[in-house]
Amino acid sequence: MQDEALKLLTDIREALEEIKSFTAGIDLTEYESDPLRRAAVERKFEIIGEACNRLSFRDESTFEKITNAPQIIGFRNRIIHGYDAIDHAIVWDVVENKLPLLKAEVDRLLG
């Protein structure tokens, strides 16, 4: 694996850990009512999506080992470009149901 890929995967792992920290011990209602927390989580999703996008160009074989990587990039784009229409329940669903798989895959890739 290329050094650049390692750096991007490390960035993804750090963002995942921060999202987990930002959302620990709260539920969707608390998340929705906290604009600072929402902004922090959305920013970390932007980082994850951008790192996946860069990975697709720099190390395609590693990129292909991430389940739903193109959708991760699309989610980042929706957050950035559709900032005024973000559905917090969808973001919360991703936090709860999709991030554990991504974290497991990134941890495996980083070995």
Secondary structure, 3 states (H helix, E strand, C coil): CCHHHHHHHHHHHHHHHHHHHHHCCCCHHHHHCCHHHHHHHHHHHHHHHHHHHHHHHHCHHHHCCCCCHHHHHHHHHHHHHCHHHCCHHHHHHHHHHHHHHHHHHHHHHHC
